Amino acid sequence: EDGIRDVAVTGVQTCALPIFLDEAIAKIGGYVIGNLATSLICAIAAGVALAVTGVPFAVPLAVWAGLADLIPAVGAYLGAAPAIIVAFFSSPRDGLIVLVYFLVYQQVENYLIVPRVMKGAVDLSPAAVVISTLVGGSLAGFAGALLALPVAATVKVVVRDVWLADRLSSAPPPGER
């Protein structure tokens, strides 16, 4: 009917472009919301850790850590550096405590918080979140790490809705094989 609205995929099926794009955009929006959520968690956790340690300027340093956490791959280090420097000026003991805190927190965020938050936000398994981020960062550096999850979520939509839809709709139910 309307050639602009339909996309023909040779040998697979015809899908409505607006429906496909809406779902892809929703996944990308979920990624943005998930990234904001992990950054908020980072800011709150850093604020508590810095305040408990007695580091001066704990709140602004925690806000900076949360904002910098929005940058994939290097943001955690950019956010931690000022807090660690200020803590070392406060005392070597405080500096070491803050350094260890940020090292431990970064591991917890990378392997526990982000995969769980992004699983719900972009509908990818925690393993897919970690692997796509590692592959994106390895292939394209900072930009690849930044775009890895939206691209992986969009690829999942394409594979499921375009390539597998025909096969899934024609397969017999699991009990009838």
C-alpha positions as CSV (number, residue, x, y, z in Angstrom):
1,E,0.0,0.0,0.0
2,D,2.3,2.7,1.2
3,G,5.8,1.9,0.0
4,I,7.5,4.4,2.4
5,R,6.0,2.8,5.5
6,D,6.9,-0.8,4.7
7,V,10.3,-2.2,4.5
8,A,10.8,-5.4,2.4
9,V,13.3,-7.9,3.7
10,T,13.9,-10.3,0.9
11,G,13.1,-13.9,1.7
12,V,12.1,-13.1,5.3
13,Q,9.0,-11.0,5.7
14,T,7.7,-7.5,5.4
15,C,7.6,-5.5,8.6
16,A,6.1,-2.1,9.4
17,L,8.9,0.4,9.8
18,P,7.2,2.6,12.4
19,I,6.6,-0.3,14.7
20,F,10.2,-1.5,14.4
21,L,11.6,2.0,14.9
22,D,9.3,2.6,17.9
23,E,10.7,-0.5,19.6
24,A,14.3,0.3,18.8
25,I,13.8,3.9,20.1
26,A,12.2,2.5,23.3
27,K,15.3,0.3,23.8
28,I,17.6,3.3,23.3
29,G,15.5,5.3,25.7
30,G,15.7,2.5,28.2
31,Y,19.5,2.6,27.9
32,V,19.6,6.3,28.7
33,I,17.4,5.8,31.7
34,G,19.4,2.8,32.9
35,N,22.6,4.9,32.5
36,L,21.1,7.7,34.5
37,A,20.1,5.2,37.2
38,T,23.6,3.7,37.5
39,S,25.1,7.2,37.7
40,L,22.7,8.1,40.5
41,I,23.6,5.0,42.4
42,C,27.3,5.9,41.9
43,A,26.7,9.5,43.2
44,I,24.8,8.3,46.3
45,A,27.3,5.5,47.1
46,A,30.3,7.8,46.6
47,G,28.6,10.5,48.8
48,V,28.1,8.1,51.6
49,A,31.6,6.7,51.3
50,L,33.3,10.1,51.2
51,A,31.2,11.5,54.1
52,V,31.9,8.4,56.3
53,T,35.6,8.7,55.5
54,G,35.5,12.4,56.4
55,V,36.8,13.7,53.0
56,P,36.2,17.4,52.6
57,F,33.8,18.5,49.8
58,A,32.1,15.0,49.9
59,V,28.9,16.2,48.2
60,P,30.4,18.0,45.2
61,L,32.9,15.2,44.7
62,A,30.1,12.7,44.8
63,V,28.1,14.7,42.3
64,W,31.1,14.8,40.0
65,A,31.6,11.1,40.4
66,G,28.0,10.5,39.4
67,L,28.1,12.8,36.4
68,A,31.4,11.4,35.2
69,D,29.9,7.9,35.5
70,L,27.7,8.7,32.6
71,I,30.8,8.4,30.4
72,P,31.3,4.7,29.6
73,A,34.7,3.1,30.2
74,V,36.7,6.1,31.4
75,G,34.0,8.0,33.4
76,A,34.5,6.1,36.6
77,Y,38.2,7.0,36.6
78,L,37.5,10.6,35.8
79,G,35.0,10.7,38.6
80,A,37.2,9.0,41.1
81,A,40.4,11.0,40.5
82,P,39.4,14.3,42.2
83,A,38.0,12.5,45.2
84,I,41.1,10.4,45.6
85,I,43.4,13.5,45.3
86,V,41.3,15.5,47.8
87,A,41.3,12.5,50.2
88,F,45.1,12.2,50.0
89,F,45.4,15.9,50.8
90,S,43.2,15.2,53.8
91,S,45.4,12.3,55.0
92,P,47.2,9.4,53.4
93,R,44.9,7.0,55.3
94,D,41.8,8.7,53.8
95,G,43.4,8.6,50.4
96,L,44.0,4.9,50.5
97,I,40.5,4.2,51.8
98,V,38.9,6.3,49.0
99,L,41.2,4.6,46.4
100,V,40.2,1.1,47.6
101,Y,36.5,2.2,47.8
102,F,36.5,3.4,44.1
103,L,38.3,0.3,42.9
104,V,35.9,-2.0,44.7
105,Y,32.8,0.0,43.7
106,Q,33.9,0.0,40.0
107,Q,34.0,-3.8,40.0
108,V,30.6,-4.0,41.7
109,E,29.1,-1.5,39.3
110,N,30.6,-3.2,36.2
111,Y,29.7,-6.8,37.1
112,L,26.6,-6.5,39.3
113,I,24.8,-3.1,39.1
114,V,25.1,-2.3,35.3
115,P,24.1,-5.7,34.0
116,R,21.1,-5.9,36.3
117,V,19.9,-2.4,35.6
118,M,20.5,-2.7,31.8
119,K,18.8,-6.1,31.7
120,G,15.5,-4.4,32.6
121,A,16.2,-1.2,30.7
122,V,17.2,-2.6,27.3
123,D,15.9,-6.2,27.7
124,L,19.3,-7.8,27.3
125,S,20.7,-10.5,29.5
126,P,23.4,-9.4,32.0
127,A,25.9,-11.5,30.0
128,A,24.9,-9.7,26.7
129,V,25.4,-6.4,28.5
130,V,28.9,-7.2,29.6
131,I,29.9,-8.8,26.3
132,S,28.5,-6.1,24.1
133,T,30.2,-3.4,26.1
134,L,33.5,-5.2,25.9
135,V,33.2,-5.9,22.2
136,G,32.1,-2.3,21.4
137,G,34.9,-0.8,23.5
138,S,37.5,-3.2,21.9
139,L,36.3,-2.5,18.3
140,A,35.7,1.3,18.5
141,G,37.1,2.5,21.8
142,F,35.2,5.1,23.7
143,A,32.5,5.6,21.0
144,G,32.0,1.8,20.7
145,A,31.5,1.4,24.5
146,L,29.1,4.3,24.4
147,L,27.0,2.8,21.6
148,A,27.4,-0.9,22.4
149,L,24.1,-1.4,24.4
150,P,21.8,0.6,22.1
151,V,23.3,-1.2,19.1
152,A,23.0,-4.6,20.8
153,A,19.3,-3.9,21.8
154,T,18.5,-2.7,18.2
155,V,20.2,-5.8,16.7
156,K,18.1,-7.9,19.1
157,V,14.9,-6.2,17.8
158,V,15.9,-6.7,14.2
159,V,16.8,-10.4,14.7
160,R,13.6,-11.1,16.6
161,D,11.1,-9.1,14.6
162,V,12.5,-9.4,11.1
163,W,14.6,-12.5,10.8
164,L,13.1,-14.9,13.4
165,A,9.5,-13.8,13.3
166,D,8.7,-16.0,10.3
167,R,10.4,-19.0,11.9
168,L,8.9,-18.5,15.3
169,S,5.3,-18.1,14.0
170,S,5.5,-21.2,11.9
171,A,7.1,-23.5,14.5
172,P,4.9,-26.0,16.2
173,P,4.4,-25.6,19.9
174,P,7.0,-27.4,22.0
175,G,4.7,-30.2,23.1
176,E,3.6,-31.1,19.5
177,R,6.9,-32.2,18.0
